């Protein structure tokens, strides 16, 4: 494990040292989860989902929504009126 010291800028930014970026394979656009506990801050590298994973998740969500709509007796043509009613807007 590499340990280095960094200084925070006036904008709250810190630079992850090159040696750590290289060790972890971090590049521009890397995504992190940030957690704090007492006097510690933890950065957890997050993986970007692939296009296929996103499409798979959206299909699963759509399928669950269709099942719930069928179970509740909601038809596709009912949706615009429901949205307007919930928003308090007249169609």
SULRAWO-V645142 format. One record per backbone hydrogen bond with DSSP energy under -1.0 kcal/mol. CO is the residue of the C=O (numbers start at 0). NH is the residue of the N-H. If there is no record, write none. Layout:
{{CO/NH} {CO/NH}}
This chain:
{{8/11} {12/8} {16/20} {17/21} {18/22} {19/23} {20/25} {26/29} {30/45} {32/43} {34/41} {36/39} {39/36} {41/34} {43/32} {49/53} {50/54} {51/55} {52/56} {53/57} {54/58} {55/59} {56/60} {57/61} {58/62} {59/63} {60/64} {61/65} {62/66} {63/67} {64/68} {65/69} {66/70} {67/71} {68/73} {74/77} {75/78} {77/81} {78/82} {79/83} {80/84} {81/85} {82/86} {83/88}}
